[in-house]
Amino acid sequence: LEEAARLAPRSLPVWLSRASLEASRAYSLEGSDADASPHYTASVAHCDRIIEIDPGLLEGWLYRAQANSEHATWLHRRGSDPWERFDAAVADLDRALDHYRVASIGENGGAK
């Protein structure tokens, strides 16, 4: 996927795949002593790239919220402070909802 990102740096499917892969890597470390934080951080960074390319794409905000939420849960289970990650997840969900509302108004001409 690194080569795909190099060849197609604005490809949303590539960045979505990279974000999902890193989150899966982090999740696969549950129950082990390994540090999953770098994978969650990488997943969020890939989502940042998605949002940079297309801030109106809901998946970017939703994937980032999920990565932040899972990272917060992982931190909490290890006795670390999860609140920064939880707060980031809530903020991302709020942004996704805002984008959804804007898109819905645009599609429906203001009708609900």
N, C-alpha and C positions, 0 to 999 in steps of 0.2 A: 504493500500500500504506500510505502514511502516513495517508491518510483512513480506510482500513479499520481501522487500529490505533486511530485516534481514536474511531471509531464503535463498535468492538467490542474494547475494550482487553484483554479476557480471552480472546480468540479464539486458540486454539492454532494453527489453520491459518494465520492471518494472520502470527503471529510466526515460525512455521516458514518461511513463504514469504519473509519479510523476511530471516531469517538466511541462507537459501539464496541469495537474490538478492545479498546483499552478498558472500558467499563467491565467487559466480560473477563478480561485478565484479572482485574482487581477482585471481582466477585469470586473468581476461581480460587483465590487465596484465602477465602473465609475458612476459619478453623485451623489455619496454619500460623506459624510465628512470623511469616514473611510480611514485609511492609507493603501494603496495597496502596498507600498514599500516592506514590509516583504515578501509578496507573490512573487513579482518579484525577490527579492533577493534569495528566496528559489528555484524558477524555474531555475535561473542561476546556483545555487549551484548543482542542480540535473543534469543540462547539463554539468557542470564541471566533475561530476562523469562519465557521458557517455563518455566524451572526454578522461578521464583517462583510462577507460576500452578499448576504441577503437578510437584512434585519427583519424583514417581514415573514420569513419562513418560520412557521410555528415549530417545526421539528428541532431547529437549532436551540430555541429557548427550552423546549420540553426535554430534549436530551441533556442539556446542561443542568436543568433542574433535577433530573433524575440522578445524574452523576454527583451533584452536590449533596443530594439527599442520602444517597448510598454511602458517600464518603463520611457524612456526618454520623450515620448509623455505625459505620466501621469505627470511627473515632470514639464514639460513646461506649461501644463494647470494650474498648481498650482503656477506658477510664480517662480519656482526653476530652477536652471541651469541644463539643460538636456545634455550638450555636452559630459560629460564623458561617459554617457550611449550610446549616438549616436556614439561616436568614437569607443566604444567597439563593437557595432553592426557592424559597417563597418569593423573593424578588423576581426570579426568572419566570415563575408561574404567573405572577402579576403581569409581567411584560408580555407573556404569551397571550394572556386573556385580553390585554389591551390591543394587541395586533389582531386577534380574532375578531374583536368588536369592530375595529376599523374595517377589516376585510368584509365582515357581514354587512355593515352599513353600505359599503361600496357596491357589493353585489345586489343588495336589495333596494338600493336607492333611498335608504333611510328607513325603510319599513322594517318592522321587527317580526 
